[in-house]
Amino acid sequence: MKKENKSVIIWLLSGCVLLFLMVVVGGITRLTNSGLSMTDWHLVTDTFPPLTEAKWQAAFDEYKKFPEYQKINIHNDFQLADYKFIYFWEWFHRFIGRIIGLVFFVPFVYFLIKKKLDTPTIKKCIVLLAMGGFQGFLGWFMVRSGLIDNPDVSHFRLSLHLTFAFITFAYTLWVALDLIYPERNINRIIPLRTIARYALVALLIQIIYGGFVAGLNAGLIHNHWPLMSDGEFIHESVFIEQSTLVKNLIEGKSGVQFVHRTFAYAVVAIILFLYFKSKKYSLTDTQSKGINILVIFVFIQFALGVFTLLYSVPLALGLIHQIMAFFLLSAMTYTLHRLSK
């Protein structure tokens, strides 16, 4: 790591931490059914929550006009105090998003003025800024889907929002790693790099389906392992919820859960394949550590997924499972970087 890059690296890693925090709060927001509490989006006026009881009541009255209250919460003796709770998590989620925007943009301008960024890094940072802006759009695009007729967000939009946050995090980490390890790695091992790329794709597919499971609340059924309900590997409900097999596997609760729980074996298998294949090569210390940590993390994540399912997605386990996905993606990104550059 070059000394002149230290401040830029700290900036990028700070962005990673904030992105991680935002996804964690986003998970809490989802698990507490808080995501539809703010029924509009304003860049400035929503920066702080209502500051008087009158403004709180006005926000609550506005919330009452939308499907979540009219179809669900109106029957649950839902009061202003309950509304304040769910409002907080959605507001906090959006507030962190604003902080991330400032943390990325202001130092970026400063580093440009001070000429601390080379041309390749400037291009990468511009991509990061664009990704951040698009992520904000995806958040509102997701929320809008739950404010029209259906009192729940589209699981497709939720998964897109979640997965793109993971990708933005991974790319931010990759840019930081480019600066942490500025010298080209002379020990690039192409076969291992190829396997690691497939492993990353598999992990992203699993994250996408994790979003589907969250969006459809598909973790609340078939709370058995290693088999589904009635002792079946593929329960009959996987095939009957929707009109076609494809729809069952992307829109049916049973089908989506089946893919997510089964594809976890594929993710573990390809990472283990990378591990055993790596034993045939002479690795650098960073390459070896990256692969070893990757194997440890994938087994922890697999176990967390099983317990989250068995206990019907309690808040703590659901959140830890999502957090561990971040650590697993971090290890995957680091390992691929060390095998590539």
C-alpha positions as CSV (number, residue, x, y, z in Angstrom):
1,M,0.0,0.0,0.0
2,K,1.4,3.4,-1.0
3,K,1.4,6.0,1.7
4,E,-0.3,8.6,-0.4
5,N,-3.2,6.2,-0.9
6,K,-3.9,5.7,2.8
7,S,-6.5,8.4,3.1
8,V,-8.3,7.3,0.0
9,I,-8.4,3.7,1.2
10,I,-9.8,4.7,4.6
11,W,-12.5,6.7,2.7
12,L,-13.4,3.7,0.6
13,L,-13.4,1.3,3.5
14,S,-15.6,3.8,5.5
15,G,-18.0,3.6,2.6
16,C,-18.0,-0.2,2.9
17,V,-18.8,0.0,6.6
18,L,-21.7,2.4,5.9
19,L,-23.1,0.2,3.1
20,F,-22.9,-2.8,5.5
21,L,-24.7,-0.8,8.2
22,M,-27.4,0.3,5.7
23,V,-28.1,-3.3,4.6
24,V,-28.3,-4.4,8.3
25,V,-30.8,-1.6,9.0
26,G,-32.6,-2.5,5.8
27,G,-32.9,-6.1,7.1
28,I,-34.4,-4.8,10.4
29,T,-36.7,-2.7,8.4
30,R,-37.9,-5.7,6.4
31,L,-38.2,-8.0,9.4
32,T,-40.2,-5.5,11.4
33,N,-42.5,-4.7,8.4
34,S,-41.4,-1.1,8.6
35,G,-40.6,-0.5,4.9
36,L,-43.9,1.1,3.9
37,S,-44.2,3.5,6.8
38,M,-42.9,6.5,4.9
39,T,-45.4,7.0,2.0
40,D,-43.4,9.6,0.1
41,W,-39.8,10.6,-0.6
42,H,-38.2,14.0,-0.4
43,L,-34.5,14.6,-0.6
44,V,-34.4,17.4,2.0
45,T,-37.7,17.5,4.0
46,D,-37.5,13.8,5.0
47,T,-34.0,14.2,6.5
48,F,-35.4,14.3,10.1
49,P,-38.5,12.6,11.5
50,P,-41.5,14.7,12.6
51,L,-40.6,16.9,15.5
52,T,-44.0,17.7,17.0
53,E,-47.0,15.6,17.9
54,A,-49.1,17.4,15.3
55,K,-46.6,16.5,12.5
56,W,-46.5,12.9,13.8
57,Q,-50.3,12.8,13.6
58,A,-50.3,14.2,10.1
59,A,-47.8,11.6,8.9
60,F,-49.9,8.9,10.6
61,D,-53.0,10.1,8.9
62,E,-51.2,10.0,5.5
63,Y,-50.1,6.5,6.2
64,K,-53.7,5.5,6.9
65,K,-54.5,6.3,3.2
66,F,-52.4,3.4,1.9
67,P,-53.0,-0.4,1.6
68,E,-50.8,-1.6,4.5
69,Y,-52.9,0.2,7.0
70,Q,-56.2,-0.2,5.3
71,K,-55.8,-4.0,4.7
72,I,-53.7,-5.1,7.6
73,N,-52.9,-2.7,10.4
74,I,-56.4,-1.3,10.8
75,H,-57.4,-4.7,12.2
76,N,-54.4,-4.8,14.6
77,D,-55.3,-1.9,16.9
78,F,-52.5,0.0,15.3
79,Q,-51.8,3.2,17.2
80,L,-49.6,6.2,16.8
81,A,-46.9,4.7,19.0
82,D,-46.8,1.6,16.8
83,Y,-46.5,3.9,13.7
84,K,-43.6,5.8,15.3
85,F,-41.7,2.5,15.8
86,I,-42.0,1.4,12.1
87,Y,-41.4,4.9,10.9
88,F,-38.1,5.1,12.8
89,W,-36.6,2.1,11.0
90,E,-37.5,3.3,7.5
91,W,-36.4,6.8,8.3
92,F,-33.1,5.5,9.7
93,H,-32.5,3.4,6.6
94,R,-33.0,6.4,4.4
95,F,-31.0,8.7,6.7
96,I,-28.0,6.3,6.4
97,G,-28.5,6.5,2.6
98,R,-28.1,10.3,2.7
99,I,-25.0,10.0,4.9
100,I,-23.5,7.5,2.4
101,G,-24.1,10.0,-0.4
102,L,-22.3,12.7,1.5
103,V,-19.5,10.4,2.6
104,F,-18.8,9.4,-1.0
105,F,-19.3,12.7,-2.8
106,V,-17.7,15.3,-0.5
107,P,-14.4,13.4,0.0
108,F,-14.3,12.5,-3.7
109,V,-14.4,16.2,-4.6
110,Y,-11.7,16.9,-2.0
111,F,-9.5,14.2,-3.4
112,L,-10.0,15.5,-6.9
113,I,-8.9,19.0,-5.9
114,K,-5.9,17.6,-4.0
115,K,-5.0,15.4,-7.0
116,K,-4.9,12.3,-4.7
117,L,-6.7,10.1,-7.3
118,D,-5.1,8.7,-10.4
119,T,-7.2,8.4,-13.6
120,P,-8.2,4.7,-13.2
121,T,-9.4,5.4,-9.6
122,I,-11.3,8.5,-10.7
123,K,-13.2,6.4,-13.2
124,K,-14.0,3.7,-10.7
125,C,-15.2,6.3,-8.2
126,I,-17.5,7.9,-10.7
127,V,-19.0,4.4,-11.3
128,L,-19.4,4.1,-7.5
129,L,-21.2,7.4,-7.3
130,A,-23.5,6.4,-10.2
131,M,-24.2,3.0,-8.4
132,G,-25.1,4.9,-5.2
133,G,-27.5,7.1,-7.0
134,F,-29.1,4.1,-8.7
135,Q,-29.4,2.3,-5.4
136,G,-31.4,5.2,-4.0
137,F,-33.7,5.0,-7.0
138,L,-34.1,1.3,-6.6
139,G,-35.1,1.8,-2.9
140,W,-38.0,4.1,-3.9
141,F,-38.9,1.9,-6.8
142,M,-39.3,-1.0,-4.4
143,V,-41.3,1.0,-1.8
144,R,-43.7,2.3,-4.5
145,S,-44.7,-1.3,-5.4
146,G,-46.3,-1.6,-1.9
147,L,-48.2,1.7,-1.9
148,I,-50.6,1.0,-4.8
149,D,-52.9,-2.1,-4.3
150,N,-50.8,-4.8,-2.6
151,P,-49.7,-4.0,1.0
152,D,-46.3,-5.5,0.4
153,V,-43.4,-4.7,-1.8
154,S,-42.6,-6.7,-4.9
155,H,-40.2,-9.5,-4.0
156,F,-38.5,-8.9,-7.4
157,R,-37.9,-5.2,-6.5
158,L,-36.8,-6.0,-3.0
159,S,-34.3,-8.6,-4.2
160,L,-33.0,-6.2,-6.9
161,H,-32.5,-3.5,-4.2
162,L,-30.8,-5.9,-1.8
163,T,-28.6,-7.5,-4.4
164,F,-27.5,-4.2,-5.9
165,A,-26.5,-3.0,-2.4
166,F,-24.3,-6.2,-2.1
167,I,-22.8,-5.5,-5.5
168,T,-22.1,-1.9,-4.7
169,F,-20.4,-3.0,-1.5
170,A,-18.3,-5.6,-3.3
171,Y,-17.2,-3.1,-6.0
172,T,-16.3,-0.5,-3.3
173,L,-14.2,-3.1,-1.5
174,W,-12.6,-4.1,-4.9
175,V,-11.6,-0.5,-5.6
176,A,-10.1,-0.3,-2.1
177,L,-8.2,-3.5,-2.6
178,D,-6.7,-2.2,-5.8
179,L,-5.1,0.6,-3.8
180,I,-4.2,-1.7,-0.8
181,Y,-2.4,-4.0,-3.3
182,P,-1.1,-1.7,-6.0
183,E,1.5,-4.1,-7.3
184,R,0.4,-6.7,-9.9
185,N,0.3,-10.2,-8.4
186,I,2.8,-12.4,-10.2
187,N,1.2,-15.5,-8.8
188,R,-2.1,-15.2,-10.7
189,I,-3.5,-18.8,-11.0
190,I,-6.0,-18.7,-13.9
191,P,-7.8,-22.0,-13.1
192,L,-8.5,-20.9,-9.5
193,R,-9.5,-17.5,-10.7
194,T,-12.1,-19.1,-13.0
195,I,-13.5,-21.2,-10.2
196,A,-13.7,-18.2,-7.9
197,R,-15.6,-16.3,-10.6
198,Y,-18.1,-19.1,-10.8
199,A,-18.3,-19.1,-7.0
200,L,-19.1,-15.4,-7.0
201,V,-21.9,-15.8,-9.6
202,A,-23.3,-18.7,-7.5
203,L,-23.2,-16.6,-4.4
204,L,-25.0,-13.7,-6.1
205,I,-27.7,-16.0,-7.3
206,Q,-28.1,-17.2,-3.7
207,I,-28.3,-13.6,-2.5
208,I,-31.0,-12.9,-5.2
209,Y,-33.0,-15.9,-3.9
210,G,-32.5,-14.7,-0.4
211,G,-34.2,-11.5,-1.4
212,F,-37.0,-13.5,-2.9
213,V,-37.4,-15.5,0.3
214,A,-37.5,-12.3,2.3
215,G,-39.9,-10.6,0.0
216,L,-42.4,-13.5,0.0
217,N,-41.9,-14.4,3.7
218,A,-41.1,-17.9,2.3
219,G,-39.0,-18.7,5.4
220,L,-42.2,-19.1,7.4
221,I,-43.2,-22.3,5.8
222,H,-41.5,-25.8,5.5
223,N,-39.6,-25.1,8.7
224,H,-37.8,-28.5,8.5
225,W,-34.4,-29.6,7.5
226,P,-32.8,-31.4,5.6
227,L,-36.2,-32.3,4.1
228,M,-39.2,-30.1,3.5
229,S,-42.6,-30.7,5.1
230,D,-44.0,-34.2,5.2
231,G,-40.5,-35.6,5.0
232,E,-40.2,-34.7,1.3
233,F,-37.1,-33.4,-0.5
234,I,-39.4,-31.6,-3.0
235,H,-42.7,-30.9,-1.4
236,E,-45.7,-31.1,-3.7
237,S,-46.5,-27.4,-3.0
238,V,-43.4,-26.4,-5.0
239,F,-45.4,-27.3,-8.1
240,I,-48.9,-26.1,-7.4
241,E,-48.8,-22.5,-6.2
242,Q,-48.4,-20.9,-9.6
243,S,-49.5,-21.8,-13.1
244,T,-46.1,-22.8,-14.5
245,L,-43.0,-24.4,-13.2
246,V,-40.9,-21.3,-13.9
247,K,-43.4,-19.1,-12.0
248,N,-43.4,-21.6,-9.1
249,L,-39.6,-21.3,-8.9
250,I,-39.6,-17.5,-8.9
251,E,-42.9,-16.5,-7.5
252,G,-44.2,-19.4,-5.4
253,K,-43.3,-19.4,-1.7
254,S,-42.5,-23.1,-1.7
255,G,-40.6,-23.0,-5.0
256,V,-38.5,-20.0,-4.0
257,Q,-37.6,-21.6,-0.6
258,F,-36.8,-24.9,-2.3
259,V,-34.3,-23.2,-4.7
260,H,-32.7,-21.2,-1.9
261,R,-32.3,-24.1,0.5
262,T,-31.1,-26.4,-2.3
263,F,-28.8,-24.0,-4.1
264,A,-27.0,-23.5,-0.8
265,Y,-25.4,-26.9,-1.3
266,A,-24.1,-25.8,-4.7
267,V,-22.5,-22.7,-3.2
268,V,-20.8,-24.8,-0.5
269,A,-19.7,-27.4,-3.1
270,I,-18.1,-24.9,-5.5
271,I,-16.2,-23.1,-2.7
272,L,-15.0,-26.5,-1.4
273,F,-14.0,-27.4,-5.0
274,L,-11.9,-24.1,-5.0
275,Y,-10.4,-25.1,-1.7
276,F,-9.3,-28.6,-2.7
277,K,-8.2,-27.4,-6.1
278,S,-6.0,-24.8,-4.5
279,K,-4.0,-27.5,-2.7
280,K,-2.4,-28.4,-6.1
281,Y,-0.8,-24.9,-6.4
282,S,1.7,-22.9,-4.5
283,L,-0.3,-19.9,-3.1
284,T,0.8,-16.6,-1.6
285,D,-0.1,-16.0,2.0
286,T,-3.0,-13.7,1.1
287,Q,-4.4,-16.2,-1.4
288,S,-4.3,-19.0,1.1
289,K,-5.9,-16.9,3.9
290,G,-8.6,-15.7,1.6
291,I,-9.6,-19.2,0.5
292,N,-9.4,-20.6,4.1
293,I,-11.6,-17.8,5.5
294,L,-14.0,-18.3,2.6
295,V,-14.5,-22.0,3.5
296,I,-15.1,-21.1,7.2
297,F,-17.6,-18.4,6.4
298,V,-19.6,-20.5,3.9
299,F,-20.1,-23.2,6.5
300,I,-21.1,-20.7,9.2
301,Q,-23.6,-19.1,6.7
302,F,-25.0,-22.6,5.8
303,A,-25.6,-23.4,9.4
304,L,-27.2,-20.0,10.1
305,G,-29.5,-20.6,7.1
306,V,-30.6,-23.9,8.6
307,F,-31.3,-22.6,12.1
308,T,-33.0,-19.5,10.6
309,L,-35.4,-21.8,8.8
310,L,-35.9,-24.2,11.7
311,Y,-36.9,-21.4,14.0
312,S,-39.1,-19.7,11.5
313,V,-37.0,-16.6,10.9
314,P,-36.8,-14.9,14.3
315,L,-35.6,-11.3,14.0
316,A,-32.1,-12.0,15.5
317,L,-31.3,-15.0,13.4
318,G,-32.7,-13.5,10.2
319,L,-30.5,-10.5,10.8
320,I,-27.4,-12.5,11.6
321,H,-28.0,-14.6,8.5
322,Q,-28.0,-11.5,6.4
323,I,-25.0,-10.0,8.1
324,M,-23.0,-13.3,7.5
325,A,-23.9,-13.0,3.8
326,F,-22.0,-9.7,3.8
327,F,-19.0,-11.3,5.4
328,L,-19.1,-14.2,3.0
329,L,-19.3,-11.8,0.0
330,S,-16.4,-9.8,1.5
331,A,-14.3,-13.0,1.7
332,M,-15.3,-13.9,-1.8
333,T,-14.4,-10.5,-3.2
334,Y,-11.0,-10.6,-1.4
335,T,-10.2,-14.1,-2.5
336,L,-11.1,-13.3,-6.2
337,H,-9.1,-10.1,-6.1
338,R,-6.0,-12.0,-4.7
339,L,-6.4,-14.6,-7.4
340,S,-6.9,-12.0,-10.2
341,K,-4.5,-9.1,-9.6
